[in-house]
């Protein structure tokens, strides 16, 4: 099958062709006909499978075939500002020849950003891509009207629920017409997602694509190390591996910051990505990384779902994630769109149980690599001496203040 088989309007097809897309991914092949048929959908697909195109292309086709495009007809909700911006960029590329307009609405930034969003909303852009909190701010101000919305899309719905957006989502839905098409996409399908789906979807078609399985093009590796070996091993991999574009994931932003300082001291070009940065700084880092001007970016799990960049050839888990699903999302940053990539995880003695959970989830063992000889001599933590217990001379007292015998 090719994109020609969907009979998209000519302007949209021109945009698809100009971006070099010819063959739909499995999630696109299954979801697009259902959406074009007007049905609600609940789709479970991992990151990197083309799910954004799975809902954008049919929605853009429907909008493009309408005579009246002077109102907001599509609302897309996303958990993070980075994802909202990336979806907006996808719309701009795919809809370049159609005249369809869009805007990303998210928090952070200064007053000028809010004002720019407000103007875009007042100009009745066709598609709004928004984080729930900022969208509600525009709704309560009275600037935003959603009475013409015919498509509601929830992207990474599981992530939105993890971030506590359930009430915000339900509040936003209350502003929408009941006669609409709702499309819910999620990387996982916990019970909370099904509960949400029952409330806001109408007899949805269900699609599942390789739930909780990494892309086949990922070469997964582990190194068993102690903490003192982690940073030297990371430096060795980055300096000698020949990788062009790398993401390093750490468990906390404090580790991200300290690791960035250590790698810079080792003359590696890296930048940290974390919540303490201003929005403008975060955007500049992602742009430099996307344009191959920055070879290494270090972040927490907030980055694992907030970045959509093709051509990432290496993902390193400096810390093993606590949730096996987070491992899937992290390594899903590489080997996207049928490319290949490498995912390396550092495992210390405390992480063995987490590793076992990951291997159970992906249903196979991860290949063990040998630590380089020059790093084997780095000493691990010394065992702590257990203090000798001294026999107490104190008498043991009963509940009523009388000494216990013996």
Secondary structure, 3 states (H helix, E strand, C coil): CCHHHHCCCHHHHHHHHHCCCCCCCHHHHHHHHHHHCCCCEEEEECCCCCHHHHHHHHHHHHHHCCCCCCCCCEEEECCCHHHHHHHHHHHHHHCCCCCCCEEEECCCCCHHHHHHHHHHHHCCCCEEEECHHHHHHHHHHCCCCCCCCCEEEECCHHHHHHCCCHHHHHHHHCCCCCCCEEEEEECCCCHHHHHHHHHHCCCCEEEEECCCCCCCCEEEEEEECCHHHHHHHHHHHHHHCCCCCEEEECCCHHHHHHHHHHHHHCCCCEEEECCCCCHHHHHHHHHHHHCCCCCEEEECHHHCCCCCCCCCCEEEECCCCCCHHHHHHHHCCCCCCCCCEEEEEEECHHHHHHHHHHHHHHCCCCEEECCCHHHHCCCCCCCCCCCCCCCCCCCCECCCCCECCC
